[in-house]
Amino acid sequence: MRPIVVRLFAIVALICAALASAAEYPTRPIRLIVPFAPGGGTDLLARLIAPRLAEVLGQPVVVDNRGGAGSVVGTEILAKAPADGYTLGFMDSAFAINPAILASLPYHPEKDFAFLNIVATSPTVLIVRASLAAKTLPELIAFAKSNPGKLTFGSAGPNSSGHLTGEMFNAAASVKVTHVPFKGAGAALVDLLGGHIDVAYVTPSSIVSHVQTGAVRALAITGAKRAATLPNVPTFDSLGLPSVDPGNFRFLVGPAALSRPIQTRLTTAMDKLARMPDLAARLAENGYDPTFIGPPAAREYLVAEFAKWRKVAQQPGMKGQ
């Protein structure tokens, strides 16, 4: 048999093997990397999605928190993971923020990933510790102006959505609230509940119960309208600060070399999740707006987010935060 024919047979055999493997996928548990510590909004949403995705795929989906460096640590792990469908990522706005803010990254945000599904968007809530004197946003602004640099705000880390939202607020209100970075939004919330920091910018899902018990106070929320879960909290827009609006989103992603059949298997599974009434209800209860945007629209969404944050990063004082 001629060498070229042998090579063709070998190539065909490899293709057939790959297709067979994809058809059987998944045959073992899937790791879902969340690039933040447990307890934040992205982690909470991942834990709502994971068991339902496992139900559809027929294999466990295990959340693996890999926080650090404003989500860069966990995102790098995903970028370098085998593209076999058994390591996926659940990311948020930090994925689009980091390329705009950081001088370099250990991965290429557009080339090293397969964007599978934009799952949900959500507003951001400004909360303060219960013992802080300020009861309203105008009172908080007045206190911050009278005590420049004295107040502190926590975030999930440098250049995270919470961090940049805090910087947006500082610029819009002409105040200086000092940033304190944590390894995750959950850790920041713990310190705020303990009275160690004054302010945090979080998703409604992570603080609704704390607001209801009076453990924290919510003073303002981003977006065009009040959240159903926090009906008494006014919008930044209604309080004269419309520029405070980062626009948060969460999405499912895999390594770039993920085969097309496996990508299709996963996006088909996410389509089934989108039609689950109980999941839609749980997302709404936790302050999320379900979107379930699959490829190629998911990639277009991410590209637009990259462009948006590049513009934000051009504002004075943003670089090098």
Secondary structure, DSSP 8 states (H G I E B T S, - for coil): --HHHHHHHHHHHHHHHHHHHHHH--SS-EEEEESS-TTSHHHHHHHHHHHHHHHHHTS-EEEEE---GGGHHHHHHHHTS-SSSSEEEEEETHHHHHHHH-S--SS-TTTSEEEEEEEEEE--EEEEETT-S--SHHHHHHHHHHSTTTSEEEESSTTSHHHHHHHHHHHHHT---EEEE-SSHHHHHHHHHTTS-SEEEE-GGGTHHHHHHTSEEEEEE-SSS-BTTBTT--BTGGGT-TT----EEEEEEEETT--HHHHHHHHHHHHHHHT-HHHHHHHHHTT-EEEEE-TTHHHHHHHHHHHHHHHHHTSTT-TT-
